[in-house]
Amino acid sequence: MNLNNFTIKSQEALQQAQQIAQGLGHQQIENAHILKGIFEVDENVITFLLNKLGANVDIIKQTLESILSGFPKVSGGELMLSRTAGTMMNDA
């Protein structure tokens, strides 16, 4: 995955996802971390798009927090992209 192929905002969202995962003590960056990173980098755009799709943004955020709190916590170790997140990023 070449980060130079992504927009600046996408790179910022990935960096934010990494910080979220580290802050929560997670060993891998999952799709949920990336989605939360997108929300934190530019909430207006993602909220607008989800509302256009008829999605309930509040429910999505609550579910996202629930998913993130369910990941195991570890101390130390190297943070890496999970297989599913890596596949998603390569497909993007």
PyMOL Python script that loads the backbone (N, CA, C, O; Angstrom):
from pymol import cmd

cmd.read_pdbstr("""\
ATOM      1  N   MET A   1       0.849  -1.171   0.000  1.00  0.00           N
ATOM      2  CA  MET A   1       0.000   0.000   0.000  1.00  0.00           C
ATOM      3  C   MET A   1       0.896   1.235   0.000  1.00  0.00           C
ATOM      4  O   MET A   1       1.733   1.403   0.886  1.00  0.00           O
ATOM      5  N   ASN A   2       0.717   2.077  -0.977  1.00  0.00           N
ATOM      6  CA  ASN A   2       1.495   3.300  -1.105  1.00  0.00           C
ATOM      7  C   ASN A   2       0.635   4.480  -0.661  1.00  0.00           C
ATOM      8  O   ASN A   2      -0.329   4.840  -1.336  1.00  0.00           O
ATOM      9  N   LEU A   3       0.988   5.080   0.477  1.00  0.00           N
ATOM     10  CA  LEU A   3       0.198   6.191   1.008  1.00  0.00           C
ATOM     11  C   LEU A   3       0.182   7.397   0.085  1.00  0.00           C
ATOM     12  O   LEU A   3      -0.718   8.231   0.177  1.00  0.00           O
ATOM     13  N   ASN A   4       1.158   7.502  -0.799  1.00  0.00           N
ATOM     14  CA  ASN A   4       1.182   8.621  -1.740  1.00  0.00           C
ATOM     15  C   ASN A   4       0.042   8.556  -2.744  1.00  0.00           C
ATOM     16  O   ASN A   4      -0.261   9.550  -3.405  1.00  0.00           O
ATOM     17  N   ASN A   5      -0.598   7.382  -2.865  1.00  0.00           N
ATOM     18  CA  ASN A   5      -1.738   7.236  -3.763  1.00  0.00           C
ATOM     19  C   ASN A   5      -3.032   7.752  -3.141  1.00  0.00           C
ATOM     20  O   ASN A   5      -4.061   7.811  -3.815  1.00  0.00           O
ATOM     21  N   PHE A   6      -2.989   8.126  -1.861  1.00  0.00           N
ATOM     22  CA  PHE A   6      -4.176   8.585  -1.146  1.00  0.00           C
ATOM     23  C   PHE A   6      -4.154  10.104  -1.008  1.00  0.00           C
ATOM     24  O   PHE A   6      -3.092  10.725  -1.024  1.00  0.00           O
ATOM     25  N   THR A   7      -5.337  10.689  -0.873  1.00  0.00           N
ATOM     26  CA  THR A   7      -5.431  12.134  -0.667  1.00  0.00           C
ATOM     27  C   THR A   7      -4.843  12.497   0.695  1.00  0.00           C
ATOM     28  O   THR A   7      -4.629  11.635   1.548  1.00  0.00           O
ATOM     29  N   ILE A   8      -4.592  13.777   0.877  1.00  0.00           N
ATOM     30  CA  ILE A   8      -4.067  14.265   2.155  1.00  0.00           C
ATOM     31  C   ILE A   8      -5.042  13.925   3.281  1.00  0.00           C
ATOM     32  O   ILE A   8      -4.624  13.472   4.347  1.00  0.00           O
ATOM     33  N   LYS A   9      -6.335  14.139   3.051  1.00  0.00           N
ATOM     34  CA  LYS A   9      -7.342  13.837   4.080  1.00  0.00           C
ATOM     35  C   LYS A   9      -7.356  12.350   4.405  1.00  0.00           C
ATOM     36  O   LYS A   9      -7.514  11.977   5.568  1.00  0.00           O
ATOM     37  N   SER A  10      -7.193  11.498   3.405  1.00  0.00           N
ATOM     38  CA  SER A  10      -7.137  10.052   3.645  1.00  0.00           C
ATOM     39  C   SER A  10      -5.920   9.693   4.477  1.00  0.00           C
ATOM     40  O   SER A  10      -6.002   8.867   5.387  1.00  0.00           O
ATOM     41  N   GLN A  11      -4.800  10.311   4.168  1.00  0.00           N
ATOM     42  CA  GLN A  11      -3.584  10.070   4.947  1.00  0.00           C
ATOM     43  C   GLN A  11      -3.766  10.539   6.388  1.00  0.00           C
ATOM     44  O   GLN A  11      -3.310   9.879   7.322  1.00  0.00           O
ATOM     45  N   GLU A  12      -4.432  11.679   6.567  1.00  0.00           N
ATOM     46  CA  GLU A  12      -4.702  12.182   7.914  1.00  0.00           C
ATOM     47  C   GLU A  12      -5.615  11.225   8.676  1.00  0.00           C
ATOM     48  O   GLU A  12      -5.415  10.989   9.867  1.00  0.00           O
ATOM     49  N   ALA A  13      -6.616  10.676   7.991  1.00  0.00           N
ATOM     50  CA  ALA A  13      -7.530   9.729   8.632  1.00  0.00           C
ATOM     51  C   ALA A  13      -6.793   8.464   9.058  1.00  0.00           C
ATOM     52  O   ALA A  13      -7.065   7.921  10.129  1.00  0.00           O
ATOM     53  N   LEU A  14      -5.866   7.994   8.234  1.00  0.00           N
ATOM     54  CA  LEU A  14      -5.074   6.813   8.592  1.00  0.00           C
ATOM     55  C   LEU A  14      -4.157   7.099   9.772  1.00  0.00           C
ATOM     56  O   LEU A  14      -3.986   6.261  10.657  1.00  0.00           O
ATOM     57  N   GLN A  15      -3.576   8.278   9.776  1.00  0.00           N
ATOM     58  CA  GLN A  15      -2.725   8.660  10.904  1.00  0.00           C
ATOM     59  C   GLN A  15      -3.558   8.756  12.182  1.00  0.00           C
ATOM     60  O   GLN A  15      -3.119   8.333  13.251  1.00  0.00           O
ATOM     61  N   GLN A  16      -4.752   9.312  12.062  1.00  0.00           N
ATOM     62  CA  GLN A  16      -5.647   9.408  13.216  1.00  0.00           C
ATOM     63  C   GLN A  16      -6.067   8.017  13.682  1.00  0.00           C
ATOM     64  O   GLN A  16      -6.160   7.774  14.885  1.00  0.00           O
ATOM     65  N   ALA A  17      -6.319   7.107  12.752  1.00  0.00           N
ATOM     66  CA  ALA A  17      -6.675   5.727  13.099  1.00  0.00           C
ATOM     67  C   ALA A  17      -5.557   5.070  13.898  1.00  0.00           C
ATOM     68  O   ALA A  17      -5.812   4.341  14.857  1.00  0.00           O
ATOM     69  N   GLN A  18      -4.327   5.330  13.499  1.00  0.00           N
ATOM     70  CA  GLN A  18      -3.176   4.788  14.219  1.00  0.00           C
ATOM     71  C   GLN A  18      -3.137   5.340  15.640  1.00  0.00           C
ATOM     72  O   GLN A  18      -2.901   4.593  16.589  1.00  0.00           O
ATOM     73  N   GLN A  19      -3.365   6.624  15.790  1.00  0.00           N
ATOM     74  CA  GLN A  19      -3.360   7.235  17.118  1.00  0.00           C
ATOM     75  C   GLN A  19      -4.494   6.699  17.981  1.00  0.00           C
ATOM     76  O   GLN A  19      -4.323   6.501  19.184  1.00  0.00           O
ATOM     77  N   ILE A  20      -5.644   6.465  17.373  1.00  0.00           N
ATOM     78  CA  ILE A  20      -6.786   5.912  18.106  1.00  0.00           C
ATOM     79  C   ILE A  20      -6.446   4.516  18.603  1.00  0.00           C
ATOM     80  O   ILE A  20      -6.666   4.197  19.772  1.00  0.00           O
ATOM     81  N   ALA A  21      -5.910   3.681  17.716  1.00  0.00           N
ATOM     82  CA  ALA A  21      -5.553   2.311  18.095  1.00  0.00           C
ATOM     83  C   ALA A  21      -4.516   2.311  19.216  1.00  0.00           C
ATOM     84  O   ALA A  21      -4.639   1.552  20.178  1.00  0.00           O
ATOM     85  N   GLN A  22      -3.503   3.154  19.094  1.00  0.00           N
ATOM     86  CA  GLN A  22      -2.480   3.238  20.139  1.00  0.00           C
ATOM     87  C   GLN A  22      -3.082   3.715  21.448  1.00  0.00           C
ATOM     88  O   GLN A  22      -2.782   3.169  22.510  1.00  0.00           O
ATOM     89  N   GLY A  23      -3.922   4.722  21.375  1.00  0.00           N
ATOM     90  CA  GLY A  23      -4.545   5.280  22.570  1.00  0.00           C
ATOM     91  C   GLY A  23      -5.423   4.287  23.302  1.00  0.00           C
ATOM     92  O   GLY A  23      -5.545   4.338  24.526  1.00  0.00           O
ATOM     93  N   LEU A  24      -6.034   3.386  22.553  1.00  0.00           N
ATOM     94  CA  LEU A  24      -6.908   2.379  23.158  1.00  0.00           C
ATOM     95  C   LEU A  24      -6.151   1.114  23.545  1.00  0.00           C
ATOM     96  O   LEU A  24      -6.735   0.188  24.109  1.00  0.00           O
ATOM     97  N   GLY A  25      -4.859   1.070  23.246  1.00  0.00           N
ATOM     98  CA  GLY A  25      -4.055  -0.099  23.594  1.00  0.00           C
ATOM     99  C   GLY A  25      -4.298  -1.294  22.693  1.00  0.00           C
ATOM    100  O   GLY A  25      -4.161  -2.438  23.124  1.00  0.00           O
ATOM    101  N   HIS A  26      -4.656  -1.036  21.447  1.00  0.00           N
ATOM    102  CA  HIS A  26      -4.899  -2.117  20.496  1.00  0.00           C
ATOM    103  C   HIS A  26      -3.630  -2.405  19.707  1.00  0.00           C
ATOM    104  O   HIS A  26      -2.825  -1.511  19.448  1.00  0.00           O
ATOM    105  N   GLN A  27      -3.467  -3.670  19.331  1.00  0.00           N
ATOM    106  CA  GLN A  27      -2.264  -4.081  18.618  1.00  0.00           C
ATOM    107  C   GLN A  27      -2.380  -3.883  17.114  1.00  0.00           C
ATOM    108  O   GLN A  27      -1.373  -3.728  16.423  1.00  0.00           O
ATOM    109  N   GLN A  28      -3.613  -3.889  16.607  1.00  0.00           N
ATOM    110  CA  GLN A  28      -3.814  -3.768  15.167  1.00  0.00           C
ATOM    111  C   GLN A  28      -4.738  -2.602  14.859  1.00  0.00           C
ATOM    112  O   GLN A  28      -5.624  -2.263  15.644  1.00  0.00           O
ATOM    113  N   ILE A  29      -4.513  -1.996  13.697  1.00  0.00           N
ATOM    114  CA  ILE A  29      -5.428  -0.981  13.192  1.00  0.00           C
ATOM    115  C   ILE A  29      -6.486  -1.722  12.384  1.00  0.00           C
ATOM    116  O   ILE A  29      -6.180  -2.360  11.376  1.00  0.00           O
ATOM    117  N   GLU A  30      -7.711  -1.633  12.829  1.00  0.00           N
ATOM    118  CA  GLU A  30      -8.835  -2.312  12.181  1.00  0.00           C
ATOM    119  C   GLU A  30      -9.646  -1.297  11.370  1.00  0.00           C
ATOM    120  O   GLU A  30      -9.420  -0.091  11.462  1.00  0.00           O
ATOM    121  N   ASN A  31     -10.585  -1.803  10.581  1.00  0.00           N
ATOM    122  CA  ASN A  31     -11.464  -0.929   9.808  1.00  0.00           C
ATOM    123  C   ASN A  31     -12.195   0.057  10.713  1.00  0.00           C
ATOM    124  O   ASN A  31     -12.425   1.203  10.327  1.00  0.00           O
ATOM    125  N   ALA A  32     -12.560  -0.383  11.912  1.00  0.00           N
ATOM    126  CA  ALA A  32     -13.265   0.493  12.851  1.00  0.00           C
ATOM    127  C   ALA A  32     -12.399   1.682  13.255  1.00  0.00           C
ATOM    128  O   ALA A  32     -12.906   2.795  13.396  1.00  0.00           O
ATOM    129  N   HIS A  33     -11.107   1.463  13.442  1.00  0.00           N
ATOM    130  CA  HIS A  33     -10.205   2.573  13.766  1.00  0.00           C
ATOM    131  C   HIS A  33     -10.149   3.565  12.599  1.00  0.00           C
ATOM    132  O   HIS A  33     -10.134   4.779  12.802  1.00  0.00           O
ATOM    133  N   ILE A  34     -10.120   3.034  11.392  1.00  0.00           N
ATOM    134  CA  ILE A  34     -10.053   3.891  10.205  1.00  0.00           C
ATOM    135  C   ILE A  34     -11.334   4.713  10.074  1.00  0.00           C
ATOM    136  O   ILE A  34     -11.277   5.907   9.779  1.00  0.00           O
ATOM    137  N   LEU A  35     -12.487   4.083  10.292  1.00  0.00           N
ATOM    138  CA  LEU A  35     -13.751   4.817  10.215  1.00  0.00           C
ATOM    139  C   LEU A  35     -13.804   5.917  11.270  1.00  0.00           C
ATOM    140  O   LEU A  35     -14.218   7.039  10.980  1.00  0.00           O
ATOM    141  N   LYS A  36     -13.386   5.597  12.485  1.00  0.00           N
ATOM    142  CA  LYS A  36     -13.360   6.627  13.532  1.00  0.00           C
ATOM    143  C   LYS A  36     -12.373   7.732  13.153  1.00  0.00           C
ATOM    144  O   LYS A  36     -12.631   8.908  13.410  1.00  0.00           O
ATOM    145  N   GLY A  37     -11.255   7.363  12.547  1.00  0.00           N
ATOM    146  CA  GLY A  37     -10.300   8.358  12.078  1.00  0.00           C
ATOM    147  C   GLY A  37     -10.910   9.281  11.040  1.00  0.00           C
ATOM    148  O   GLY A  37     -10.656  10.485  11.049  1.00  0.00           O
ATOM    149  N   ILE A  38     -11.710   8.726  10.150  1.00  0.00           N
ATOM    150  CA  ILE A  38     -12.397   9.536   9.141  1.00  0.00           C
ATOM    151  C   ILE A  38     -13.355  10.510   9.815  1.00  0.00           C
ATOM    152  O   ILE A  38     -13.402  11.688   9.460  1.00  0.00           O
ATOM    153  N   PHE A  39     -14.119  10.016  10.791  1.00  0.00           N
ATOM    154  CA  PHE A  39     -15.033  10.893  11.530  1.00  0.00           C
ATOM    155  C   PHE A  39     -14.273  12.031  12.201  1.00  0.00           C
ATOM    156  O   PHE A  39     -14.723  13.176  12.182  1.00  0.00           O
ATOM    157  N   GLU A  40     -13.133  11.723  12.789  1.00  0.00           N
ATOM    158  CA  GLU A  40     -12.396  12.738  13.537  1.00  0.00           C
ATOM    159  C   GLU A  40     -11.674  13.737  12.640  1.00  0.00           C
ATOM    160  O   GLU A  40     -11.498  14.894  13.024  1.00  0.00           O
ATOM    161  N   VAL A  41     -11.259  13.313  11.468  1.00  0.00           N
ATOM    162  CA  VAL A  41     -10.538  14.217  10.565  1.00  0.00           C
ATOM    163  C   VAL A  41     -11.497  15.178   9.863  1.00  0.00           C
ATOM    164  O   VAL A  41     -11.189  16.362   9.724  1.00  0.00           O
ATOM    165  N   ASP A  42     -12.640  14.691   9.426  1.00  0.00           N
ATOM    166  CA  ASP A  42     -13.588  15.555   8.711  1.00  0.00           C
ATOM    167  C   ASP A  42     -15.003  15.042   8.913  1.00  0.00           C
ATOM    168  O   ASP A  42     -15.586  14.406   8.034  1.00  0.00           O
ATOM    169  N   GLU A  43     -15.537  15.329  10.076  1.00  0.00           N
ATOM    170  CA  GLU A  43     -16.859  14.807  10.428  1.00  0.00           C
ATOM    171  C   GLU A  43     -17.955  15.339   9.514  1.00  0.00           C
ATOM    172  O   GLU A  43     -18.931  14.635   9.256  1.00  0.00           O
ATOM    173  N   ASN A  44     -17.818  16.556   9.022  1.00  0.00           N
ATOM    174  CA  ASN A  44     -18.870  17.136   8.187  1.00  0.00           C
ATOM    175  C   ASN A  44     -19.097  16.347   6.908  1.00  0.00           C
ATOM    176  O   ASN A  44     -20.242  16.111   6.524  1.00  0.00           O
ATOM    177  N   VAL A  45     -18.033  15.941   6.250  1.00  0.00           N
ATOM    178  CA  VAL A  45     -18.169  15.230   4.975  1.00  0.00           C
ATOM    179  C   VAL A  45     -18.775  13.851   5.187  1.00  0.00           C
ATOM    180  O   VAL A  45     -19.728  13.482   4.501  1.00  0.00           O
ATOM    181  N   ILE A  46     -18.229  13.080   6.135  1.00  0.00           N
ATOM    182  CA  ILE A  46     -18.738  11.721   6.348  1.00  0.00           C
ATOM    183  C   ILE A  46     -20.180  11.754   6.847  1.00  0.00           C
ATOM    184  O   ILE A  46     -20.990  10.911   6.462  1.00  0.00           O
ATOM    185  N   THR A  47     -20.499  12.720   7.700  1.00  0.00           N
ATOM    186  CA  THR A  47     -21.873  12.845   8.195  1.00  0.00           C
ATOM    187  C   THR A  47     -22.814  13.191   7.049  1.00  0.00           C
ATOM    188  O   THR A  47     -23.901  12.621   6.952  1.00  0.00           O
ATOM    189  N   PHE A  48     -22.416  14.108   6.189  1.00  0.00           N
ATOM    190  CA  PHE A  48     -23.232  14.483   5.037  1.00  0.00           C
ATOM    191  C   PHE A  48     -23.493  13.274   4.142  1.00  0.00           C
ATOM    192  O   PHE A  48     -24.630  13.022   3.743  1.00  0.00           O
ATOM    193  N   LEU A  49     -22.425  12.523   3.827  1.00  0.00           N
ATOM    194  CA  LEU A  49     -22.573  11.360   2.946  1.00  0.00           C
ATOM    195  C   LEU A  49     -23.466  10.291   3.563  1.00  0.00           C
ATOM    196  O   LEU A  49     -24.321   9.724   2.882  1.00  0.00           O
ATOM    197  N   LEU A  50     -23.272  10.016   4.838  1.00  0.00           N
ATOM    198  CA  LEU A  50     -24.093   8.999   5.495  1.00  0.00           C
ATOM    199  C   LEU A  50     -25.551   9.433   5.580  1.00  0.00           C
ATOM    200  O   LEU A  50     -26.452   8.614   5.401  1.00  0.00           O
ATOM    201  N   ASN A  51     -25.789  10.706   5.850  1.00  0.00           N
ATOM    202  CA  ASN A  51     -27.166  11.210   5.877  1.00  0.00           C
ATOM    203  C   ASN A  51     -27.815  11.097   4.505  1.00  0.00           C
ATOM    204  O   ASN A  51     -28.998  10.770   4.409  1.00  0.00           O
ATOM    205  N   LYS A  52     -27.050  11.365   3.429  1.00  0.00           N
ATOM    206  CA  LYS A  52     -27.581  11.221   2.070  1.00  0.00           C
ATOM    207  C   LYS A  52     -27.989   9.779   1.779  1.00  0.00           C
ATOM    208  O   LYS A  52     -28.910   9.527   1.002  1.00  0.00           O
ATOM    209  N   LEU A  53     -27.290   8.836   2.414  1.00  0.00           N
ATOM    210  CA  LEU A  53     -27.614   7.418   2.241  1.00  0.00           C
ATOM    211  C   LEU A  53     -28.752   6.975   3.149  1.00  0.00           C
ATOM    212  O   LEU A  53     -29.196   5.829   3.083  1.00  0.00           O
ATOM    213  N   GLY A  54     -29.224   7.888   3.998  1.00  0.00           N
ATOM    214  CA  GLY A  54     -30.311   7.558   4.912  1.00  0.00           C
ATOM    215  C   GLY A  54     -29.851   6.832   6.160  1.00  0.00           C
ATOM    216  O   GLY A  54     -30.663   6.233   6.865  1.00  0.00           O
ATOM    217  N   ALA A  55     -28.565   6.880   6.441  1.00  0.00           N
ATOM    218  CA  ALA A  55     -28.021   6.186   7.613  1.00  0.00           C
ATOM    219  C   ALA A  55     -28.193   7.049   8.858  1.00  0.00           C
ATOM    220  O   ALA A  55     -28.197   8.278   8.782  1.00  0.00           O
ATOM    221  N   ASN A  56     -28.332   6.396   9.986  1.00  0.00           N
ATOM    222  CA  ASN A  56     -28.417   7.080  11.271  1.00  0.00           C
ATOM    223  C   ASN A  56     -27.000   7.223  11.821  1.00  0.00           C
ATOM    224  O   ASN A  56     -26.421   6.256  12.317  1.00  0.00           O
ATOM    225  N   VAL A  57     -26.452   8.416  11.733  1.00  0.00           N
ATOM    226  CA  VAL A  57     -25.057   8.657  12.110  1.00  0.00           C
ATOM    227  C   VAL A  57     -24.830   8.392  13.592  1.00  0.00           C
ATOM    228  O   VAL A  57     -23.788   7.860  13.975  1.00  0.00           O
ATOM    229  N   ASP A  58     -25.797   8.760  14.429  1.00  0.00           N
ATOM    230  CA  ASP A  58     -25.635   8.531  15.869  1.00  0.00           C
ATOM    231  C   ASP A  58     -25.529   7.042  16.189  1.00  0.00           C
ATOM    232  O   ASP A  58     -24.714   6.640  17.019  1.00  0.00           O
ATOM    233  N   ILE A  59     -26.346   6.231  15.536  1.00  0.00           N
ATOM    234  CA  ILE A  59     -26.284   4.775  15.748  1.00  0.00           C
ATOM    235  C   ILE A  59     -24.945   4.234  15.258  1.00  0.00           C
ATOM    236  O   ILE A  59     -24.345   3.376  15.906  1.00  0.00           O
ATOM    237  N   ILE A  60     -24.479   4.730  14.123  1.00  0.00           N
ATOM    238  CA  ILE A  60     -23.187   4.288  13.588  1.00  0.00           C
ATOM    239  C   ILE A  60     -22.078   4.619  14.574  1.00  0.00           C
ATOM    240  O   ILE A  60     -21.212   3.783  14.834  1.00  0.00           O
ATOM    241  N   LYS A  61     -22.093   5.822  15.124  1.00  0.00           N
ATOM    242  CA  LYS A  61     -21.060   6.220  16.083  1.00  0.00           C
ATOM    243  C   LYS A  61     -21.117   5.368  17.351  1.00  0.00           C
ATOM    244  O   LYS A  61     -20.080   4.959  17.873  1.00  0.00           O
ATOM    245  N   GLN A  62     -22.327   5.101  17.845  1.00  0.00           N
ATOM    246  CA  GLN A  62     -22.473   4.264  19.043  1.00  0.00           C
ATOM    247  C   GLN A  62     -21.969   2.854  18.775  1.00  0.00           C
ATOM    248  O   GLN A  62     -21.257   2.275  19.595  1.00  0.00           O
ATOM    249  N   THR A  63     -22.337   2.308  17.635  1.00  0.00           N
ATOM    250  CA  THR A  63     -21.897   0.963  17.269  1.00  0.00           C
ATOM    251  C   THR A  63     -20.385   0.924  17.102  1.00  0.00           C
ATOM    252  O   THR A  63     -19.736  -0.037  17.515  1.00  0.00           O
ATOM    253  N   LEU A  64     -19.835   1.945  16.509  1.00  0.00           N
ATOM    254  CA  LEU A  64     -18.392   2.044  16.314  1.00  0.00           C
ATOM    255  C   LEU A  64     -17.668   2.037  17.658  1.00  0.00           C
ATOM    256  O   LEU A  64     -16.671   1.333  17.819  1.00  0.00           O
ATOM    257  N   GLU A  65     -18.154   2.806  18.615  1.00  0.00           N
ATOM    258  CA  GLU A  65     -17.541   2.832  19.950  1.00  0.00           C
ATOM    259  C   GLU A  65     -17.634   1.464  20.617  1.00  0.00           C
ATOM    260  O   GLU A  65     -16.698   1.032  21.289  1.00  0.00           O
ATOM    261  N   SER A  66     -18.757   0.788  20.432  1.00  0.00           N
ATOM    262  CA  SER A  66     -18.937  -0.548  20.998  1.00  0.00           C
ATOM    263  C   SER A  66     -17.949  -1.536  20.385  1.00  0.00           C
ATOM    264  O   SER A  66     -17.359  -2.351  21.094  1.00  0.00           O
ATOM    265  N   ILE A  67     -17.774  -1.462  19.091  1.00  0.00           N
ATOM    266  CA  ILE A  67     -16.823  -2.344  18.400  1.00  0.00           C
ATOM    267  C   ILE A  67     -15.408  -2.078  18.896  1.00  0.00           C
ATOM    268  O   ILE A  67     -14.666  -3.012  19.201  1.00  0.00           O
ATOM    269  N   LEU A  68     -15.037  -0.805  18.976  1.00  0.00           N
ATOM    270  CA  LEU A  68     -13.684  -0.451  19.411  1.00  0.00           C
ATOM    271  C   LEU A  68     -13.414  -0.902  20.841  1.00  0.00           C
ATOM    272  O   LEU A  68     -12.310  -1.346  21.156  1.00  0.00           O
ATOM    273  N   SER A  69     -14.408  -0.790  21.696  1.00  0.00           N
ATOM    274  CA  SER A  69     -14.197  -1.199  23.091  1.00  0.00           C
ATOM    275  C   SER A  69     -14.108  -2.718  23.227  1.00  0.00           C
ATOM    276  O   SER A  69     -13.651  -3.221  24.253  1.00  0.00           O
ATOM    277  N   GLY A  70     -14.537  -3.445  22.209  1.00  0.00           N
ATOM    278  CA  GLY A  70     -14.492  -4.903  22.246  1.00  0.00           C
ATOM    279  C   GLY A  70     -13.169  -5.511  21.810  1.00  0.00           C
ATOM    280  O   GLY A  70     -12.938  -6.703  22.012  1.00  0.00           O
ATOM    281  N   PHE A  71     -12.297  -4.703  21.214  1.00  0.00           N
ATOM    282  CA  PHE A  71     -10.992  -5.219  20.795  1.00  0.00           C
ATOM    283  C   PHE A  71     -10.107  -5.440  22.012  1.00  0.00           C
ATOM    284  O   PHE A  71     -10.165  -4.667  22.968  1.00  0.00           O
ATOM    285  N   PRO A  72      -9.286  -6.490  21.986  1.00  0.00           N
ATOM    286  CA  PRO A  72      -8.404  -6.747  23.138  1.00  0.00           C
ATOM    287  C   PRO A  72      -7.347  -5.656  23.280  1.00  0.00           C
ATOM    288  O   PRO A  72      -6.862  -5.091  22.299  1.00  0.00           O
ATOM    289  N   LYS A  73      -7.010  -5.383  24.538  1.00  0.00           N
ATOM    290  CA  LYS A  73      -5.975  -4.390  24.837  1.00  0.00           C
ATOM    291  C   LYS A  73      -4.668  -5.113  25.114  1.00  0.00           C
ATOM    292  O   LYS A  73      -4.649  -6.161  25.759  1.00  0.00           O
ATOM    293  N   VAL A  74      -3.581  -4.544  24.623  1.00  0.00           N
ATOM    294  CA  VAL A  74      -2.248  -5.098  24.863  1.00  0.00           C
ATOM    295  C   VAL A  74      -1.326  -3.951  25.261  1.00  0.00           C
ATOM    296  O   VAL A  74      -1.593  -2.785  24.971  1.00  0.00           O
ATOM    297  N   SER A  75      -0.248  -4.308  25.925  1.00  0.00           N
ATOM    298  CA  SER A  75       0.745  -3.282  26.239  1.00  0.00           C
ATOM    299  C   SER A  75       2.034  -3.639  25.517  1.00  0.00           C
ATOM    300  O   SER A  75       2.443  -4.800  25.476  1.00  0.00           O
ATOM    301  N   GLY A  76       2.659  -2.629  24.956  1.00  0.00           N
ATOM    302  CA  GLY A  76       3.874  -2.871  24.188  1.00  0.00           C
ATOM    303  C   GLY A  76       3.552  -3.478  22.837  1.00  0.00           C
ATOM    304  O   GLY A  76       2.391  -3.540  22.430  1.00  0.00           O
ATOM    305  N   GLY A  77       4.559  -3.913  22.166  1.00  0.00           N
ATOM    306  CA  GLY A  77       4.365  -4.524  20.851  1.00  0.00           C
ATOM    307  C   GLY A  77       4.242  -3.475  19.766  1.00  0.00           C
ATOM    308  O   GLY A  77       4.071  -2.286  20.035  1.00  0.00           O
ATOM    309  N   GLU A  78       4.331  -3.940  18.553  1.00  0.00           N
ATOM    310  CA  GLU A  78       4.294  -3.054  17.397  1.00  0.00           C
ATOM    311  C   GLU A  78       2.884  -2.988  16.835  1.00  0.00           C
ATOM    312  O   GLU A  78       2.222  -4.015  16.683  1.00  0.00           O
ATOM    313  N   LEU A  79       2.429  -1.794  16.530  1.00  0.00           N
ATOM    314  CA  LEU A  79       1.117  -1.586  15.943  1.00  0.00           C
ATOM    315  C   LEU A  79       1.188  -1.885  14.451  1.00  0.00           C
ATOM    316  O   LEU A  79       2.101  -1.428  13.764  1.00  0.00           O
ATOM    317  N   MET A  80       0.220  -2.655  13.950  1.00  0.00           N
ATOM    318  CA  MET A  80       0.208  -2.969  12.523  1.00  0.00           C
ATOM    319  C   MET A  80      -1.215  -2.957  11.991  1.00  0.00           C
ATOM    320  O   MET A  80      -2.182  -3.019  12.750  1.00  0.00           O
ATOM    321  N   LEU A  81      -1.320  -2.877  10.688  1.00  0.00           N
ATOM    322  CA  LEU A  81      -2.600  -2.891  10.006  1.00  0.00           C
ATOM    323  C   LEU A  81      -3.124  -4.323   9.982  1.00  0.00           C
ATOM    324  O   LEU A  81      -2.389  -5.247   9.633  1.00  0.00           O
ATOM    325  N   SER A  82      -4.394  -4.511  10.352  1.00  0.00           N
ATOM    326  CA  SER A  82      -4.962  -5.859  10.321  1.00  0.00           C
ATOM    327  C   SER A  82      -5.105  -6.328   8.876  1.00  0.00           C
ATOM    328  O   SER A  82      -5.043  -5.527   7.943  1.00  0.00           O
ATOM    329  N   ARG A  83      -5.294  -7.609   8.707  1.00  0.00           N
ATOM    330  CA  ARG A  83      -5.446  -8.168   7.355  1.00  0.00           C
ATOM    331  C   ARG A  83      -6.662  -7.563   6.653  1.00  0.00           C
ATOM    332  O   ARG A  83      -6.576  -7.179   5.487  1.00  0.00           O
ATOM    333  N   THR A  84      -7.797  -7.476   7.361  1.00  0.00           N
ATOM    334  CA  THR A  84      -9.008  -6.937   6.729  1.00  0.00           C
ATOM    335  C   THR A  84      -8.850  -5.455   6.399  1.00  0.00           C
ATOM    336  O   THR A  84      -9.316  -5.002   5.353  1.00  0.00           O
ATOM    337  N   ALA A  85      -8.200  -4.697   7.278  1.00  0.00           N
ATOM    338  CA  ALA A  85      -7.975  -3.277   6.998  1.00  0.00           C
ATOM    339  C   ALA A  85      -6.996  -3.116   5.836  1.00  0.00           C
ATOM    340  O   ALA A  85      -7.167  -2.228   5.000  1.00  0.00           O
ATOM    341  N   GLY A  86      -5.989  -3.955   5.779  1.00  0.00           N
ATOM    342  CA  GLY A  86      -5.036  -3.911   4.673  1.00  0.00           C
ATOM    343  C   GLY A  86      -5.701  -4.214   3.345  1.00  0.00           C
ATOM    344  O   GLY A  86      -5.428  -3.554   2.343  1.00  0.00           O
ATOM    345  N   THR A  87      -6.570  -5.209   3.336  1.00  0.00           N
ATOM    346  CA  THR A  87      -7.307  -5.555   2.122  1.00  0.00           C
ATOM    347  C   THR A  87      -8.203  -4.402   1.695  1.00  0.00           C
ATOM    348  O   THR A  87      -8.269  -4.057   0.515  1.00  0.00           O
ATOM    349  N   MET A  88      -8.894  -3.811   2.666  1.00  0.00           N
ATOM    350  CA  MET A  88      -9.774  -2.690   2.371  1.00  0.00           C
ATOM    351  C   MET A  88      -8.986  -1.516   1.790  1.00  0.00           C
ATOM    352  O   MET A  88      -9.427  -0.886   0.830  1.00  0.00           O
ATOM    353  N   MET A  89      -7.829  -1.225   2.366  1.00  0.00           N
ATOM    354  CA  MET A  89      -7.019  -0.110   1.882  1.00  0.00           C
ATOM    355  C   MET A  89      -6.452  -0.398   0.488  1.00  0.00           C
ATOM    356  O   MET A  89      -6.373   0.508  -0.342  1.00  0.00           O
ATOM    357  N   ASN A  90      -6.065  -1.627   0.229  1.00  0.00           N
ATOM    358  CA  ASN A  90      -5.570  -1.978  -1.106  1.00  0.00           C
ATOM    359  C   ASN A  90      -6.673  -1.889  -2.150  1.00  0.00           C
ATOM    360  O   ASN A  90      -6.430  -1.486  -3.288  1.00  0.00           O
ATOM    361  N   ASP A  91      -7.890  -2.269  -1.759  1.00  0.00           N
ATOM    362  CA  ASP A  91      -9.023  -2.183  -2.674  1.00  0.00           C
ATOM    363  C   ASP A  91      -9.422  -0.734  -2.945  1.00  0.00           C
ATOM    364  O   ASP A  91      -9.954  -0.408  -4.006  1.00  0.00           O
ATOM    365  N   ALA A  92      -9.153   0.132  -1.960  1.00  0.00           N
ATOM    366  CA  ALA A  92      -9.514   1.553  -2.119  1.00  0.00           C
ATOM    367  C   ALA A  92      -8.633   2.166  -3.181  1.00  0.00           C
ATOM    368  O   ALA A  92      -8.761   3.353  -3.479  1.00  0.00           O
TER     369      ALA A  92
END
""", "prot")
cmd.dss("prot")
cmd.show_as("cartoon", "prot")
cmd.util.cbc("prot")
cmd.orient("prot")
